[in-house]
Amino acid sequence: MGFQKVNTVENKGEMQHFVTSLLSDVQAFEYMLQNDWFESDITRIGAEQEMCLVDNKTMKPACINMQVLERMGDDKPWCVTELAKFNLENNLSPREFTGTCLSDMEAENIHYLSEIQKILNDFDASIVLCGILPTLRKHDLEMHNLTPKDRYFALMAAIQKHLLGTAFELRVEGVDELLVKHDSPLLEACNTSFQVHLQVAPKDFVKMYNIAQVLAAPLIAVSANSPLVFGRRLWHETRIALFQQSLDTRTTYDHMRERLPRVNFGSGWLRGDITEIYKEDISRFRVLLAGAIEEDSLAMVREGITPKLRALQIHNSTVYRWNRPCYGISPNGKPHLRIENRVMPAGPTPVDAMANAALWLGCMIAMGQQYPDITKQMDFADARDNFLKSAKFGIDSSFSWMNDKKVPVNELILQELLPMAREGLKMRKVKAADISKYLDIIEARTREHKTGARWALRTFTSLIKDITTDEAVTAVTAATIKNQKQNKPVHTWKEATAADIETWQPSHMKVEEFMSTDLFTVQKEDLVSLVAEIMDWRKIRYMPVENSKGELVGLISSRMLLRHFARKKVDQNDEQRIVTVKDLMIEKPVTVSPEASIMEAMNKLREHRIGCLPVVKKKELVGIITEMDFLRITSRLLERLDR
């Protein structure tokens, strides 16, 4: 957001004052456009590098961003907070788009990351560059982990206030499926990205913005790096779905009225000028935040003074377009326009991130020359459809491209976009060695079909055949850090192995991290014979009993069934009696909460001399753990000690 002094709108008067300032800013913006105030004789690029912080022993989030910033002091303004306590962001310097700008930007990013890592070493923590941290747990996203800044509290409160349903919901299907509710929009903090800015002349803004919309899909496909969320294999770039849903205040209706989410791709091609986007966002989305707006932007432009347009920028910061228009003031005092590309995930290494940026920047320049109006070559519906396909399937996607041509994304990148990007970077007189360095990485990644998402999915799928989900996501995270420190492009990475989790400590785990959630359950009225068959078919020893609301009401075990059938053989009179689950089950089994530690669960099993614990939250059955789960963990620890 960038603005510290913002607040929720508390009364009608405050709202009216802010909206008045917002409308004045739009009018001032139009005046500056009409009177040619904007800088157009130079092209600059810039970027923001978001990151996660993790504990070196557990590979789980390290909620220490405020302590790190305090240690860094005031002389490093380039490092700033992000939404959660386990996030930070580097703001890279704007630089002219020419010469060694790409390698200079990568070098600056590496330097900044190393400065942060030096401080993190004292906390026994590390930086991870990934779209979504694989080891994140749902409880890491509770409000106590919100960065303690007034603007973040105000944003969370404002979004919560506009929620039309009862909770924020995630519904994402990939190889696995995620269906989960959350009580706050802090789910947004899952996402980290590498946001690249391109300065654009006002006369070219509409053309270039539409090109950015077209390029979003192939860029996501080749840079995807966010496939794992809460131990589930979802979309190749799950950030796209998760970001939208984490801030989605809408709910379902009986009618089919269209309502755009605050995180969106857009509703159509840009036709007029940049203010068309601002006007649409003001029209569609309620004001979430306000601030003490002291400037009168209309009066300032009449006096020839460039205004900051604070009200417009505050509102723009609460509507999350994947290609966002940005207004700024250059060091010479002139206003300028930028397109902020938000589709690229963080990482998996600085060199990979810079390669992604080089592809986008080069294609933007070349396509700007080649297509005066790209909307004549492609329907907006196809651009949006490509965008969603790329998020779901990554480099495995196929697109509807120019003039309705159907093309696999790897073919599109190799045969069309890479040559175009090389030409575009040459037009900007970017150093030849930089062009080769970064675009060769994209070419190799595409030919080997190996994005960060593909690497993580292959690694995770291979690992969970032999180890627990928590161990697998820990191994993925540990291997990611190891490769990042060497700045090795992702297409050269080997799959992670169990050996990558030398520091894994299950004693720090919570029950929800290792419980089984793929449950087979019965109800009180079910026949015992059915229960026996299911337990035999599925080779399970314990079966929870739940009611129609999913609440735990009992437990039945293989020992109970064995005892029942043994007695039935002896007592011939019992053969004709219909026996149901209710007749045999334990009515009040010992349970554990998902937030309990693994040690608490083990102590309960030992104390009560039982072999399983149903996991219950507010009466609802959410999982189960058994002695076999602990046996698997113990065997892995013994193997590690032996190694």
N, C-alpha and C positions, 0 to 999 in steps of 0.2 A: 504493500500500500504506500509506504513512504511518508505518511503523515502521522505524526505522533498525537497531535491535539484534535482528536475526533471523538464524537460521542453519539449515543443513541438519541433519537429525536423524542423528547419527553413531553412536548405540548404542541398545541396547534400553532401558537405564535412562532415557536422555534422552527417548525416545519415550513411555515409560510415564508419566513425570512430566508431559510436555506434555498427553497425552491425559487424565490425571487432572484437570489444570487446565481443559481444554476441557469435560469433563463437569460440573465444578463451575460453570463459567460458564453452561452451559445451565440448570442447576438454579437458580442465582441469578437468571437472566433470568426463569424461570417464577415465582419467588417475587415479583419486582418487579411482574410483570404481575398476578398474583393479588391483590396488596396495593395496587394502584393507585398505584404510585410515579411513573408516567410523566407528563410534561407533556402536557396536552391542551387548554389554554385559549388557545393561540396557534399560529398557522401561519406558518412561515418557509419561504423558498426560498433556494437557493444554487446555485452552479455551479462547474465546473472547466473552464478553457479550455486545451486542449492545442494545441501548435503545432509546426511544423517550422522549422528554420533553414536557409537556403540561401545559397550564395555568389553575389554579384551578377553576377559575370562568367560563371559556368558554369550557374547555376540548379540546381546539384547540391547535395546535403546539405553543410552546413557543420558539422563535428563540433567545436563550440566551446562547448557548454553550460556546462562547468565554468569556462572562462575568463570567460564572460559573468556567471555567478553571482558569481565572485570580484570582478569589477569593480563589481557591484551592491552588494556589502557586506551586512552583517547587518541593515540597517534595512528590508529589503524581503522579509520572510518569506513574502509571498504568492506569490513566484516560486520554484518548486522544480524539481528534476530530473525527468526521465522516463527510460524504459528506455535509449534510445539517446543518443549524444552530440549528435545533431542535433535533439533534442527538448527542449522546456521545457513547464511547465504553470503557469498562473495559478490560484490559489484565490481565488474571488470571495467577498466577505463575505456571511454569512447575513443576511437582512433579512426583516422582517415582510412577509407577502404581502398588501399593500394599497397604496393611494395610488400614488406614483410609483416603486414597487419595480422595475418592468421597465426604465424609462428610466434609473433610477439604476444598475441592474446593468450595462446597456450602457455607460453613461458610465464606470463603474469599469473595465470590461474594456478600453475604448478607451484610458483613461489608463494602465493597466498595460502594454498592448501598446506604447504610445508610449514609455514609460520603457525598455522592453527594446530598442526600435528605436534609441533614441539611442545605446545602447552598441553595438549591432550595426553602426551606421554606421562606427565605428572599425575594425571587422573587415571592412568592405565586404561586409556580409551583410544579409539581410532575413528577416522573418517571413513564413511562408505558412500560411494557414488552409485546410486541405483534408483530407478524410477520409484520402486516401492521396496522398502527394507524387508527381506524375506522373514526375518525373525520377529517382526512386529506382532504383538498380541492385541486382542481387542481391548483388554484392560489398560494397555499403554495409552489408549486414546480417550481416557477419561479426563474430565475437566481439570483435575489437579495437575495434569501435565501441560496445561496451557501456559505459554510463556507469559510471565506476569507483567504485561504491558496494557495500559488502559485501552489502546486501540484494538487489541485482540479481544479483550473482554467485551468491548462495545460491539465488535463485529459478531461474536458468538451470540450475544444477547439479542441483537437485532435479527439475525437469521432465525433464531429460536422463536422469536416473537411472531414472525411471519409464517411459521410452520402451520400448514392447514391440517395435516394428519396428526397422529399421536406419537410418531417417532420417525427418525431418519432410517431408511431401509436401503440395504444393499442387495441387489438381485443380479448376479452375474453368472453366466454359464460358460464353461470352457471344457477341458477334460474332466474337471470336477465342477461342483456347483457351490455357490455361496449365497445363502439366504439368511440374512441377519439384520436385526434391528439395533439401533444405537440411540442413546438419549441426547446426543449432542452432535453438532456439525464438525466436531474436532476430527472426525474421520478424514477430513480434508488434509490433515497433517501427514497422512500416509504418503502423499505425493511429493516427490522432489524432481526438479527438472533443470534443464540447461536452456535458459530463455535468451534468444538471440534477437538483437535489435538491428534494423536496417533503416537508415535515414532516407527519406523519399521526398522529392520535390512535390509541391502541392499539385502541379499540373499533371503529374504522373501517378498520384496517389490511388485513384480509382482503378486504373489499369493494374498497378502493382499489387494492390490489395486483393483483387480477384485472382491474380496469378498465385499469390500466397495461399489462397483457399484451394486452388487446384493442386498445388505442390504438397499440401498437408498430408495427403494419403501416402504417396510414395516415401515421403520423409519418415513418417511413422513406421512404415513397413520395414525400412532398412535400419532404423535406429531402435526398434522396440527392445525394451529392457525391464519390463514390469509384469512378469507372468505369475508370480507367486504372492498370494495374499492369505494370511492366517493358515498357512499350510495347505492351501488349495491351488491347483493349477487352473488358471482362468484364461483371460485374454492375453495375447502376446504383449499388448500395451494396455494393461488393466487400468492405468491412470485415467484413461479417457472415460471409462464407465464410472470409476470410483469417485473421481472429482465431481462429475455431474451429480451423482446420486447423493454424495455426502453433503451437498449444499442445496438439494432439491426440496423446496418447501411445498411442492404440490402434493395432491393426493388424487385418488381415483374418483370419478364422478359417474352418474347415470348417463349423462350426455357426453358428447364428443367435442366439447369446446377445446380449441387449441391454446395451450399455455406453454411458452418457452421456459426452460429452466434457466437459472442465472448463469450456469456454465453451458455454453452452446456454441455450435458451429456457425450459426447464422440462419436467417430465414430466406435468403435469396442473394443474388448478385448485387454488388454495390453499383448504383447507377449515377447518382448526383455528385456529391463530394463527400469529404470525410465527415462533415456534420450530419449526414444522413444516418450514420451509425450512432452518433450521440443522441440524435433525436429519437431514433427507434428505441434505444435503451432507456431513455427518460420516459417514453410513452409506455413501454412494456413493464418496467420494473419500478416498484416503489422505492423511495429513498430509504436506505438502511441506516446510513450514518450522516451526521452533520458535523459542522465545525464552526469555530468562531471566524467567520469570513469578514475580514477587515477592509479588503480592497473593493473598490467600485470599478469593476472591469470596464464598463462602458465609458465612465468618466475618464479612465486612464487612456483608452485608445483615442478618445477625442483630443487628449493632450499629447498624443504621440508616444505614450509610455507603454511598453509591453507588459501586459498583466500576467499573473501566474495562473489564472483560471482555477483557483483552488476548489471551488464548489464542483466544477465539471470534473476535475481530476479525482476528487473524493468519490463522486458517483461512479465514474469510470472504473475505479479500483474495486467496486463491489459487483461488477458485471464481468464475467470471466469468459470472454471470447477466446477461442484457441488462437486466432490471429487478432491481436488487440491493437487498436489505433492508439498512438501516444503523442502527446503534445509536450514540448520541452522548450527551454530557453538556452541557446548556445552561449559560450563564454563571451562572444561579441555582442550579446544583448538581443540578438535576433531570435524570434521564435522558429521552431522547426517541427517537422512531422516525422514520426517513425512508425514502422510496423514491428510489433513485438511478436515473434514466433514462440508460442508456448507449447508446441506439440512434442518437442524433443525431451526425452527423459534424461535425468542426470546419468552420467557415465556411459558405459561401465569404466572408462578411463578418461583422463583429460584429452588424450590424443584422439580417442574415439569421438568424444563430444565435439572436438574441433573439426574432425572429418565430416561429421553430420552437418555442422554449420557451414563448412566450405561447399558441400553439395547444395544446400539450400541457397546460399548467397550467390553462387555461380549461376544456378538455374534461374534465380530471380532476375539477374541482369540480362542473361541471354534471352530468356522468354519475354522480357520487357521489350527487347529489340525485335523479336520475331513475331509477337502477337500484339498488335495495337489494341485489340479487343478480344480477349480470350473467351468471353461469354458467347461469341459466335461459333466457337469450336466445341463447346461442351455445355450440356444442361447442368444447372445447379444441382438438380436431383442426383445426377451421376457423381458430381464432386462430393456431395454429402454421403452418398452410398459408398464411394471409394474410401472415404474417411473412416466410416464405421467398419468396413471390411478389413482395412489395414490394422485397426486397433484389435480386432478379434483374431485375425490370422497372420498378421505380421508379414514376413517375407514369403509366406505361402499363398498370399492373396493373388487374385486376378482382378483387373480393373476394366471399367468402361472408360476409354481414353478419348483423345480428340476424334471428332467425327464418328463417335460411337464405335471406335475400334476396340475389340476385346483383346487384352494383352496381360500375360503373367507379369507380376511386378519385377521379377529378376531380369526378364527380357527387356522391360521398359527402362530399367536403370542402366543396364549394360549397353543397350543399343541406342538409347535416345538421351537419357538425362545426364549420364556421365560425360559424353562428348559435349553436350550443351553447357554443363557446368564448367568444363575446362575452357570453353570459348568465353563464357561470361567472366571468369576470373582473369583471363587474358585481357579482356576489354578494360578491366579495372587496373591493368598493369601489376597484378599480383605476382610476386616473385615465382619464377618457374619451378624452383625446387619445392616451394610450399604447395603449389598446385599438384605436383606429382606426389608429394608426401601424403597429403590428406585424401585426394581422390583415389590414389592407389589403394588406400585402406578400404574405401567404400567398394571398389572393384573386387578386391580379394574377399571381403566379407560377403558380397553378393554371390560371387562364383562358388564359394565354399558353403553358402547357404547357412551362415553361422552368425546370427545376431546375438546380443546379450540374452534375449528372451529364449532363443533356441538352445543356447548353452545351458541356461538355468533349468529349462524344462527337461532336457536330456539328463542332466546331472541329477536333478531331484527324482525323476522317474526311476533312474537306475539305483539310487541310494535307498529308496523306501522299500525296495524288495528285501533288504537285509537289516535295515535299522529303523528307528522310530522317526516319525515326522519331524519332531523337534531336532533330532540329530541331523536330519537331512537338510533342514533350512539353516542350521548352524554351519554345516559343512559348506553350503553354497555361499554363505556370507563370509566365512573365513577365507575361502579360496578367492572370492572377489577382492577382498582387501589385499591379499598376497599379490594378485596380478596387478591391481591398481598401483601398488607401491612401485612396481617395475614399469608402469605405464605401457604395458603390453597390449596391443590392439586385441579385441575380443576374439577375432577369428583365429588367433594363434593359441588361445587358451585350451588346456587339456581339461577334461571333465574332472570335477572334484571327487575325492574319495573319502572314505571314513577316516583316513589318516590326517585329513585337514581339520579335524575337530579335536585336537590334542587337549584343548583347555575345557572341553565340554563338562559342565558340572550339573548333573540332574538335581542336586539338592536345592538349586535356586529355582527350579521349575515350579509352576503352579499346576494344579490338577487339570485345568482346561487344556494344557499343552500336551498332555500325553493320554488323556482319556479317549476311549472309543466313542465315536458319535454315530457310527453306522449301526444302529441298534435294531435288534429283533425283540419285539415286545408282544405281550398277550394281555387280555382283559379278564376280569373275574369270571365271566360266564363261559369262557372257552373251555373246551374239553381237555382233560389232562392228557388223553391220548394224542391230541393234536400237538400239545406242548412237547411231549416226548419225541414225536416225529421231527418237529422243527429243530429241537436241540440236537438230535442225532444227525439230521441233514446238514446243519450248519456247524456241527462240532463245537458247540458251546455248552458251558456248564452252569451258567446262570442266566435267568430270563426275568427282566423287570416286568411288573404288572402295572399297567397304567389305565386311567379312565379315558373317556372320550375327549377330555380337554388336554390330554397329554400330561396329567399330573400323576406322580408315583403313588400307588396305593398298596404295593406289596412286592414280594420277590419270591421266585421259585427256583430251586436248584436241582441239579441232577441227583444229589443224595436224597432229596425228598421224593423224587420220582422212583428211585431205586427202592426206597423203603416202602412206598405205596404198592408197587408191583409185587414185591416180595410178600407182603401181607395178603395181597389179593390172591396169590397162589395158594396160601395156607387156608384162607377163609373162603370156601366155595360159595357161601351165601352172599359174598360181596361182589360176585362177578356181574350180576345184573344191575347193580346200582350205578347211576350216572354220576361220575365224579368230575367236578369242575375245578378250575384253578383256585377258586375261593376256598374250597375245602382243604387245600394243602398249603397255600402260600403263607409266608411270614407277613403279617399285616403292617408291622412297623419296622422295616429293615433299617440298619445303621446306614446313614448316608454321609456325603461330604459335599461341600460347596465347590464350584469351579475355581474360586479364588484361593482356596486352601493350598498350602504348599505340599510338595510331594512327601516331605517328612511327616506332616500332619496325617496324611492319608496312610502312610506306612504304619504309624503309631496306632491309628484306629484299627487297622487290620490285625495288628499284633495284640492289641489290648482286648479286642472282642473275639479273637481267634476265628476270624471269618475269612472267606476267600475272595470276596468282591465288595465293592462299594458303589451303589448307584450315585450318580452326581446330580444334585438337585439345586435349582435356583428358583426361589419363590414358588415352591411346590412342583414346578415343572421339571420333568425328567430331561436332562440335557446330555447325559453321557453315562458311561460306566467304566470302572477300572477293576481289574482282577489281579490275582497274584501272578498271572502269566505276564502282565505288563511289567511288573517289577522284576520278574525273572529275566525278561529281555534286556531291561536296563542294566541289571547286575552283570549279565554275561558280557555286554558291551564294555562295561567298565573294567572287568577282569581282562578282556582281550587287550584293552588299551594299556593297562598296567603291564601286561606280559610283553607288549611291544616296546 
